[in-house]
């Protein structure tokens, strides 16, 4: 599988869980974060900004079964092209670089893959039993030590613009939260 933004909070969790369940994990992160992502269990880490990202992922894998897409505009075309035709899935749960465009032609002729949008709040509302079962499974993994819960880096609310610039410049790892009482 391919996991984008693997050094972020959700990406770190995805790498750990995928590794735990036996997936071969190709991840993307800024070069300075590669060692941290490898330590989480990724098999290979690439810079998502590289021009030949799709070519390299395909060379390494022959095509992936699953892409976790949270970056959007800058990685979406690569995500579509590395997913295996017909059976490959791209799960979109964010767009940190902006919205991507997907046409009928893309899905029918260029990249015949499965694309699914996922928002955890919508999942909890639309499929509460599934959501509860996922939380139960995660709770068990936390108890087993497989998935240690993340601890966000807290910043004063006034530092919001600085934190956003750091995120945009790809200089952060993990979750970041703004605390209005600090």
PEZIPE-V424222 format. One line per field, one symbol per residue. burial: # if it has 16 or more other ideal C-beta (glycine too) atoms within 10 Angstrom, else .. A space follows every 50 residues. Layout:
burial: ???
//
This chain:
burial: ###################...#.######..##.###.#######.#.. ..##.##...#..#.#######.###########...#####.####..# .....#....#.#.#...............#.........#.....#... ....#.......#......#.##..#......
//
